[in-house]
Amino acid sequence: MSKFIAYTIGRDLLMNRILPLPTETISVESLYGRVLAQDVTAKVNVPSFDRSPYDGYAFRSGDTAEASREHPVTLRILEEIPAGSVSHYPVTEGCAAKVLTGAPIPEGADAVIKFEQTEFTAETVTISSPCKEGSNIVKTGEDVKTGDLLAKSGTKIDAGLAGTLASQNITSALVYRIPRIGILSTGTELLELGAESIPGKIYDSNRYMLSGAVQNMGFIPVLYGPAADRTEDICTLIKKGLTQCDALLITGGVSVGDYDLTPAAMDMAGAETLFRGVDMKPGMACAYGIYDGKPICALSGNPASAITNFYAIAAPVLRKLSGQTDCLPKEISVKLINGFRKKSPATRFLRGTLDLSDGTVRMNVPREQGNAVLSSTIGCDVIAIIPAGSDAIGEGTELKGFLL
């Protein structure tokens, strides 16, 4: 077991021990946000026929080869074809069919023109410019072709994929079960919400902070605690959480003080501790372990430290547990609107908000970045990373980071 390892090494160490949860089959109306547990291949073309993208007229392009304002071409309308219907007559020389948006292209026609680009009556349509073959026709399979790979196993289903699956008449799909994440706080100083204020005590914010983060990922939070600073009490809640949940998030008691008892409670519960402490700030104090394939992520009791460590290490681990293959956060480069005046002997994570107002990717960094400054995470949607050993950095500095 190492101490103060790089956060990426710790993250990968735990990820390599985690397997996705079991699967279940659910109906298409509940698929949004779930993670596919199977590859999905297109069974049919979409669209399954050539169709019109506009209200207009379908005709033979050759009939308009010589059309001009001085010598327009007038075609006889054979029929009107609304969406959901089919044509009754083939389009022959000198003829056209009125087609509405989404209607099939009738046999013989190879071009469509918008109605507003024509002059028309109930019986005829007049065209004043030549039209090319294939103009304004949505071809069979233009969206999806039979045999196309629509999504791989491990893909999180977004709105586009949900709609694409429905376009294939897929009524259900195999997905990974949604993780249940147990969240417990430790500390004799913690008060439950609603309790009367007591000198020397604070309200437990960490459970609700992490519950929000877990819900934002699409997982189910299960709240426990808080537990007092007694190894047996913490162990009892850990065992309860491991029985009912797929992973545990714990805050508090992970440093090296007399009342930092969470690692001992993890040992008492039978967990295997993989590492304690990572070389990052904030969030250096932590303890990560595993029990029967379930990750245990014990974070600092300082709120900003806990949430930063969560995003850096715990969140990718939980994504893998959920079955996602794209587990790591999306890396971006940002320019700091305001600098950061402190040195960074360890890798430092800056919390902030994206600013795209001038068309570039910039980041606004709240002045207070302390371990306990939870308010600096309000609206936070990006984290920038200052490399270890850096001096103070000025405004306009470009840093690597990741989106939340």
C-alpha positions in Angstrom: 0.0 0.0 0.0 1.4 3.4 -1.1 1.0 6.8 0.4 0.6 10.0 -1.6 0.5 8.3 -4.9 -0.5 10.3 -8.0 -4.3 10.6 -8.1 -4.3 9.0 -11.6 -2.5 6.0 -10.3 -4.9 5.6 -7.4 -7.9 6.1 -9.7 -6.7 3.4 -12.2 -5.7 1.1 -9.3 -9.3 1.0 -8.1 -10.9 1.0 -11.6 -8.9 -2.1 -12.5 -10.6 -3.9 -9.6 -14.2 -2.9 -10.6 -16.6 -4.8 -12.9 -19.9 -3.4 -14.3 -23.1 -4.3 -12.4 -25.5 -7.0 -13.7 -27.8 -6.3 -16.5 -31.5 -6.1 -17.1 -33.9 -5.6 -20.0 -36.1 -2.5 -20.0 -38.6 -0.9 -22.3 -37.7 1.9 -24.7 -39.6 4.6 -22.8 -37.2 4.1 -19.9 -33.9 3.9 -21.8 -32.8 7.5 -21.6 -29.8 7.9 -19.4 -29.2 4.1 -19.1 -26.0 2.3 -20.2 -26.2 -0.2 -23.0 -25.0 -3.7 -22.2 -25.1 -4.8 -25.8 -24.0 -3.6 -29.2 -27.0 -2.3 -31.3 -27.0 -2.7 -35.1 -29.5 -1.2 -37.5 -32.0 -3.8 -38.8 -33.7 -1.4 -41.3 -32.9 1.6 -43.4 -34.0 5.0 -42.1 -35.8 6.3 -43.9 -37.0 3.1 -45.5 -38.1 4.9 -48.7 -37.1 8.0 -50.7 -39.1 10.9 -49.3 -39.7 14.6 -49.7 -38.1 17.0 -47.1 -40.6 19.8 -48.2 -44.1 20.6 -49.2 -43.6 20.8 -53.0 -43.8 18.9 -56.3 -42.1 15.8 -57.5 -41.3 15.5 -61.2 -38.8 14.2 -63.8 -35.7 16.5 -63.7 -35.3 16.1 -67.5 -38.6 17.9 -68.0 -37.0 21.1 -66.6 -33.7 20.9 -68.4 -34.5 23.9 -70.6 -36.7 25.8 -68.1 -36.0 29.6 -67.5 -37.9 32.7 -66.6 -38.4 33.5 -70.2 -39.4 29.9 -71.0 -40.9 28.2 -68.0 -42.1 24.7 -68.0 -45.7 23.8 -66.9 -46.4 20.3 -65.7 -49.8 18.6 -65.1 -50.4 17.6 -61.5 -51.5 13.9 -61.3 -52.3 13.7 -57.5 -51.5 14.9 -54.0 -49.5 12.6 -51.7 -49.5 13.5 -48.0 -47.1 12.0 -45.5 -48.2 8.4 -44.6 -49.7 7.8 -48.0 -48.3 6.3 -51.2 -48.7 7.3 -54.8 -51.2 5.8 -57.1 -49.7 7.0 -60.4 -46.2 6.9 -61.8 -44.9 10.3 -62.8 -44.5 10.4 -66.6 -43.2 13.0 -69.0 -44.9 16.4 -68.6 -46.4 15.5 -65.3 -45.8 16.0 -61.5 -47.2 15.0 -58.2 -47.9 17.3 -55.3 -46.0 16.0 -52.3 -46.1 17.1 -48.7 -43.2 16.9 -46.2 -42.3 13.2 -45.5 -44.3 11.8 -48.4 -42.8 9.0 -50.5 -41.4 10.0 -53.9 -43.6 8.5 -56.6 -42.2 6.2 -59.2 -40.7 8.0 -62.2 -39.9 11.2 -60.3 -36.3 12.1 -59.5 -36.5 15.6 -58.2 -38.5 17.8 -55.8 -39.0 21.6 -55.8 -40.5 23.7 -52.9 -43.9 25.0 -53.7 -42.8 28.6 -53.0 -40.3 28.4 -55.8 -43.1 27.7 -58.3 -46.3 29.1 -59.7 -49.2 26.6 -59.4 -52.9 26.1 -59.7 -55.0 23.1 -58.6 -54.2 21.4 -61.9 -50.7 22.6 -62.9 -47.3 23.7 -61.6 -44.9 26.0 -63.4 -41.1 25.8 -62.9 -38.8 28.6 -64.1 -35.3 27.0 -63.6 -33.7 23.6 -64.3 -33.5 21.1 -61.5 -30.9 18.4 -61.1 -31.6 14.8 -60.7 -31.9 13.9 -57.0 -32.6 17.5 -55.9 -34.4 17.8 -52.6 -34.9 14.0 -52.1 -34.1 12.3 -48.8 -32.7 9.0 -50.0 -33.4 5.6 -48.5 -31.0 5.0 -45.7 -29.7 8.6 -45.6 -30.0 8.7 -41.8 -29.2 5.0 -41.0 -28.4 2.1 -43.2 -29.1 -1.5 -42.5 -26.1 -3.0 -40.7 -24.8 0.2 -39.3 -23.4 0.0 -35.8 -25.7 2.4 -33.8 -24.0 2.1 -30.5 -21.5 -0.1 -28.6 -22.0 -1.7 -25.3 -21.1 0.7 -22.6 -22.7 3.7 -24.3 -24.8 6.0 -22.2 -28.1 6.5 -24.0 -28.8 10.2 -24.8 -31.8 11.7 -26.6 -30.4 11.1 -30.1 -29.7 7.4 -29.4 -33.1 6.9 -27.7 -34.8 8.3 -30.8 -32.6 6.3 -33.2 -33.4 3.1 -31.3 -37.1 3.9 -31.6 -36.7 4.5 -35.3 -35.6 0.9 -35.6 -38.8 -0.3 -33.8 -36.6 -1.5 -30.9 -39.0 -1.9 -28.0 -36.5 -2.8 -25.3 -32.8 -3.2 -24.8 -30.3 -4.8 -22.4 -28.8 -2.3 -20.0 -26.7 -2.3 -16.9 -28.5 -1.9 -13.6 -28.4 1.6 -12.1 -25.8 1.8 -9.2 -27.0 2.4 -5.7 -24.4 4.6 -4.0 -24.4 4.6 -0.2 -23.3 8.0 1.3 -22.4 8.4 4.9 -20.7 11.2 7.0 -18.6 10.8 10.0 -17.9 13.2 12.8 -19.3 13.8 16.3 -19.5 17.5 15.4 -22.2 16.8 12.8 -25.8 17.8 13.2 -28.8 16.4 11.3 -30.7 19.0 9.2 -33.6 20.4 11.2 -31.8 20.0 14.5 -31.4 23.1 16.8 -28.0 24.7 16.4 -25.4 23.8 19.1 -22.2 25.6 19.8 -19.2 23.8 18.3 -21.3 21.7 16.0 -22.0 22.1 12.2 -24.8 20.8 9.9 -24.0 17.8 7.8 -23.6 19.3 4.3 -21.4 16.6 2.7 -24.1 13.9 2.4 -26.3 16.3 0.4 -23.5 17.6 -1.7 -22.5 14.1 -2.7 -26.1 13.0 -3.1 -26.5 15.8 -5.7 -23.3 14.8 -7.5 -24.5 11.1 -7.6 -27.9 12.0 -8.8 -26.4 14.2 -11.5 -24.5 11.1 -12.8 -27.8 9.3 -13.0 -27.2 7.0 -10.0 -29.3 6.4 -6.9 -28.0 7.9 -3.6 -28.8 6.1 -0.3 -28.1 8.3 2.7 -26.8 7.0 6.0 -25.4 8.6 9.2 -23.9 10.7 10.3 -21.7 8.4 12.5 -20.0 9.6 15.6 -16.2 9.4 15.9 -16.2 5.8 17.1 -14.7 3.0 15.0 -17.5 0.6 15.8 -20.2 3.1 14.8 -18.5 3.9 11.5 -18.0 0.1 10.9 -21.7 -0.6 11.5 -22.8 1.9 8.9 -20.2 0.7 6.4 -21.5 -2.9 6.8 -25.1 -1.7 6.4 -24.2 0.3 3.3 -22.3 -2.6 1.7 -25.3 -4.9 2.3 -27.7 -2.5 0.6 -25.6 -0.6 -2.0 -23.1 -1.2 -4.9 -20.6 1.4 -3.6 -19.9 3.6 -0.6 -18.9 7.2 -0.3 -17.7 8.2 3.1 -16.6 11.7 4.3 -14.5 12.5 7.3 -12.0 10.7 9.4 -9.3 10.0 6.8 -6.4 12.1 7.9 -3.9 11.1 10.6 -5.4 12.6 13.8 -6.6 10.8 16.9 -10.2 10.9 15.7 -9.5 9.9 12.1 -11.0 6.4 12.4 -12.5 5.7 9.0 -9.6 3.6 7.6 -9.7 1.5 10.8 -13.5 1.1 10.4 -13.0 0.0 6.8 -10.5 -2.7 8.1 -12.9 -3.8 10.8 -15.6 -4.2 8.2 -13.3 -6.5 6.2 -12.5 -4.2 3.3 -9.2 -4.3 1.5 -7.6 -0.8 1.6 -5.9 -0.1 -1.7 -4.3 3.3 -1.0 -4.4 6.2 1.5 -3.7 9.8 0.4 -3.0 11.1 -3.1 -0.7 13.8 -4.3 -3.3 16.5 -5.1 -4.7 19.6 -3.4 -7.4 19.9 -2.3 -8.4 16.3 -1.6 -5.1 14.9 -0.5 -6.6 13.1 2.5 -8.6 10.0 1.4 -8.7 6.2 1.7 -9.9 3.9 -1.1 -10.7 0.3 -0.7 -12.8 -2.6 -2.0 -15.1 -5.2 -0.5 -16.5 -8.0 -2.5 -16.1 -6.0 -5.7 -17.7 -2.9 -4.3 -15.6 0.3 -4.1 -15.4 2.2 -0.9 -14.4 5.8 -1.4 -13.5 7.6 1.9 -13.0 11.3 1.4 -12.0 14.3 3.5 -14.6 15.8 5.8 -13.7 19.2 4.3 -16.5 19.8 1.7 -14.4 21.3 -1.1 -11.7 18.6 -0.6 -14.3 15.9 -0.7 -16.0 17.0 -3.9 -12.7 17.7 -5.7 -11.4 14.2 -4.9 -14.8 12.8 -5.8 -14.6 14.2 -9.3 -11.0 13.2 -9.8 -11.1 9.6 -8.6 -14.4 8.4 -7.4 -16.6 9.5 -10.3 -14.7 7.6 -13.0 -14.8 4.5 -10.8 -18.6 4.8 -10.4 -19.0 5.3 -14.2 -17.2 2.0 -14.8 -19.4 0.3 -12.2 -22.4 1.6 -14.1 -21.1 -0.1 -17.3 -19.9 3.0 -19.1 -16.8 2.5 -21.2 -16.1 6.2 -21.5 -15.3 6.7 -17.9 -12.7 9.4 -17.7 -13.7 13.1 -17.7 -13.5 15.1 -21.0 -10.2 16.9 -21.1 -10.2 20.5 -22.3 -7.8 23.5 -22.3 -8.9 26.7 -20.6 -7.4 30.2 -20.2 -7.8 31.6 -16.7 -9.7 34.9 -16.5 -8.1 35.6 -13.2 -4.8 34.1 -11.9 -4.0 32.1 -8.8 -1.5 33.6 -6.4 -0.4 30.6 -4.4 2.4 28.1 -5.3 1.4 24.5 -6.0 3.9 22.0 -4.6 1.4 19.3 -5.3 -0.9 18.9 -8.3 -3.6 21.5 -7.6 -7.2 21.4 -8.8 -8.9 24.8 -9.4 -12.7 24.9 -9.3 -14.4 27.3 -11.6 -17.0 28.1 -14.2 -16.7 28.2 -18.0 -16.9 31.6 -19.8 -17.5 31.4 -23.6 -18.6 35.1 -23.9 -15.8 36.1 -26.2 -15.9 32.9 -28.3 -12.9 31.4 -26.5 -12.8 28.8 -23.7 -12.0 30.7 -20.6 -12.4 29.9 -16.9 -13.5 32.1 -14.0 -11.7 31.1 -10.8 -13.4 32.0 -7.5 -11.0 33.8 -5.2 -11.4 31.4 -2.4 -10.3 27.9 -3.2 -9.8 26.6 0.4 -10.5 23.0 1.5 -13.6 24.0 3.4 -15.0 26.6 1.0 -18.0 24.7 -0.3 -19.6 27.8 -1.8 -16.9 28.0 -4.4 -18.4 24.9 -6.0 -21.7 26.6 -6.7 -22.2 26.6 -10.5 -18.8 24.8 -10.9 -18.7 23.1 -14.2 -15.0 22.8 -14.9 -11.8 22.0 -13.1 -8.3 23.2 -14.2 -5.2 21.4 -13.1 -2.0 23.2 -12.1 1.0 20.9 -12.4 2.9 20.1 -9.2 5.8 22.4 -8.6 4.2 25.4 -10.2 4.6 29.0 -8.9 1.8 31.5 -8.8 0.1 31.8 -12.2 -1.3 34.9 -13.8 -4.4 35.7 -15.7 -4.5 34.3 -19.3 -2.5 31.2 -18.3 -3.6 28.2 -20.3 -4.2 25.0 -18.3 -5.4 21.5 -19.0 -8.6 20.6 -17.2 -11.8 18.6 -17.5 -15.5 19.3 -17.6 -17.8 18.1 -14.9 
